[in-house]
Amino acid sequence: MHTYAFGILGGMTKAPRVDAPEAVEDLWSTIEAYCEHRTGKRRPIRDIAAKTGLKRSTVSDWFGYRSFPKWEMFSNFLTYFEDEAWQHDLEMMWRAAWAGHQEARHAAARYSTGTHAARGPNSTDGSHTADGDAAERIGATDGPEASPTSGSARTRWGRLLVVGGGLLVTLIVVAAFGYAVGSGTGSDRADQRAGSDPSPINAGPGGTGQPGDSTAPAAGVVGGTCMAVRARDVRVFTSARADEVWTTWRRGMKFWVDRDASSQYRYRTVLRSGRHAWVTSDSRYIEPATGCP
């Protein structure tokens, strides 16, 4: 399989997920865009069920945010995708979606009347997942966090403080990144937009990754290792762990990587604009080369 660049907004115009937190919408709309590009179907539920052994009704509920999968079941869902780098990206997106899902449930509980304190935003529709404990129904209480044995206010407030602290840290990181991007030049901001909502295969104006583009590889990187794209294309990410991309580089593109500054799954490289970028370190998609500019 090959890697592709997908826009987070790619699937938001179809089959909206009512009351879905932003991170949950991002997760499933990204998966829908990927599936549509690869199979022609936004929700290939029958194929997913056949390959993973999951029930079709369960997968359908996940796509529609009538339930949300726990990690044990989502990791099974990931086996539908053969691209390990893509599986890793979806794992990171699931973690953000899980946090948003939990916060939405607890926020709804604060304003619910006459219902169990842990019921969530869609609990009134009576929807269920066919796998019971295999996925968390909207309004269920268990998951990676400890399952409460009572609905005491002390337990609920403790969880809210933990979630609130996590959200505060996230907001601080996002604000710092936004300031760094905003202080750049106009062309840098254009590159940022090209990476935030790329179309498959071609990242759009300011993000094609072709010679002469500011998102093309930098030349003459001292101490770097020369690599080349061996797959049809690879995504060029904005950081070592985020799923946002600068551009897409095509087969044969040569570039320098700094192995010492790389992460477990991605190599760090440098763009012609001077910005750092990251590409997968998977040898199925890139390979050592010679003759880098």
Residue pairs with C-beta under 8 A, 6 or more apart in sequence:
1 81
1 82
1 83
1 86
2 83
2 231
2 232
2 233
2 234
2 285
3 83
3 85
3 86
3 231
3 233
3 234
3 235
3 280
3 285
4 34
4 37
4 200
4 201
4 233
4 235
4 248
5 198
5 199
5 200
5 201
5 203
5 233
5 235
5 245
5 247
5 248
6 30
6 33
6 34
6 37
6 198
6 200
7 33
7 196
7 197
7 198
7 199
8 26
8 29
8 30
8 196
8 197
9 29
9 197
10 29
10 30
10 32
10 33
10 36
11 28
11 29
11 30
11 32
11 33
11 36
11 42
12 25
12 29
14 32
14 42
15 32
15 42
15 43
15 63
15 64
17 24
17 25
17 28
17 63
17 64
17 65
18 65
18 122
19 65
19 104
19 121
19 122
19 138
20 28
20 65
21 97
21 100
21 101
21 103
21 104
22 100
23 93
23 96
23 97
23 99
23 100
23 101
24 65
24 68
24 97
24 100
24 101
24 104
26 93
26 96
26 97
27 90
27 93
27 94
27 96
27 97
28 62
28 63
28 65
30 90
30 93
30 243
31 90
32 42
32 43
32 63
33 42
33 200
34 81
34 86
35 41
35 42
35 43
35 44
36 42
37 200
39 47
41 47
43 60
43 63
45 56
45 59
45 60
45 63
46 56
47 80
48 54
48 59
48 77
48 80
49 55
49 56
49 59
51 79
51 80
52 76
52 77
52 79
52 80
53 76
54 73
54 76
54 77
54 131
55 130
55 131
57 129
57 130
58 67
58 73
58 129
58 130
58 131
58 134
58 135
59 77
60 66
61 67
61 127
61 128
61 129
61 130
61 135
62 68
62 69
62 77
62 129
62 135
65 122
65 138
66 122
66 125
66 127
66 129
66 137
66 138
67 127
67 128
67 129
67 135
67 136
67 137
67 138
68 97
68 98
68 101
68 135
68 136
68 138
69 77
69 94
69 134
69 135
69 136
70 134
70 135
70 136
70 142
70 143
70 144
71 94
71 98
71 144
72 134
73 131
73 134
73 135
74 94
75 91
78 87
78 90
78 91
81 87
81 90
84 282
85 265
85 280
85 282
85 285
88 265
89 243
92 241
92 242
92 243
93 243
98 143
98 144
99 163
99 166
99 167
101 136
102 143
102 145
102 159
102 163
103 163
103 167
104 120
104 121
105 118
105 119
105 120
105 121
105 138
105 139
106 118
106 156
106 159
106 160
106 163
108 119
108 120
108 121
108 123
109 117
109 118
109 119
109 120
109 156
112 119
115 123
116 139
116 151
117 151
117 156
118 139
118 140
118 141
118 148
118 151
118 156
119 139
120 138
120 139
120 140
121 138
122 138
122 139
123 137
123 138
123 139
127 137
127 138
128 137
129 135
129 137
133 142
136 142
136 143
141 147
141 148
145 159
148 155
181 188
181 189
181 192
182 189
184 192
187 206
187 214
187 273
188 214
188 273
188 275
190 205
190 206
191 206
191 207
191 214
191 215
191 246
191 247
191 271
191 273
191 275
192 238
192 246
193 206
194 203
194 204
194 205
194 206
194 207
194 215
194 246
194 247
195 203
195 207
195 215
195 236
195 238
195 244
195 245
195 246
195 247
196 244
198 204
198 207
198 245
198 247
198 248
201 233
201 248
202 208
202 248
203 209
203 215
203 245
203 246
203 247
203 248
206 213
206 214
206 215
207 213
207 215
207 246
207 247
207 248
208 215
208 247
208 248
209 215
209 216
209 236
209 247
209 248
209 249
209 250
209 253
210 216
213 247
213 272
214 271
214 272
214 273
215 236
215 246
215 247
215 271
215 272
215 273
215 277
216 271
216 272
217 249
217 253
217 254
217 255
217 256
217 269
217 270
217 271
217 272
217 292
217 293
218 255
218 256
218 269
218 270
218 271
218 272
218 274
219 272
219 292
219 293
220 293
221 256
221 258
221 269
221 270
221 292
223 258
224 256
224 257
224 258
224 269
224 270
224 292
225 256
225 257
225 258
225 259
225 288
226 254
226 255
226 256
226 288
226 289
226 290
226 291
226 292
227 254
227 255
227 256
227 257
227 267
227 279
227 286
227 287
227 288
227 289
227 292
228 252
228 253
228 254
228 255
228 286
228 287
228 288
228 289
229 249
229 250
229 251
229 252
229 253
229 285
229 286
230 251
230 284
230 285
230 286
230 287
231 251
231 284
231 285
231 286
232 250
232 251
233 248
233 249
233 250
233 251
234 248
234 249
234 279
234 280
234 285
234 286
235 245
235 248
235 279
235 280
236 245
236 246
236 247
236 248
236 249
236 269
236 271
236 277
236 278
236 279
237 243
237 244
237 245
237 246
237 266
237 277
237 278
237 279
238 244
238 245
238 246
238 277
238 278
239 278
240 262
240 263
240 266
240 268
240 278
241 263
246 271
246 275
246 277
249 255
249 279
254 289
254 291
254 292
254 293
255 269
255 279
255 292
256 269
256 270
256 292
257 267
257 268
257 269
257 279
258 267
258 268
258 269
258 270
259 267
261 268
262 268
262 278
262 281
263 278
264 281
265 280
265 281
265 282
266 278
266 279
266 280
266 281
267 278
267 279
267 280
267 281
267 286
268 276
268 277
268 278
269 276
269 277
269 278
269 279
270 276
270 277
271 277
279 286
280 286
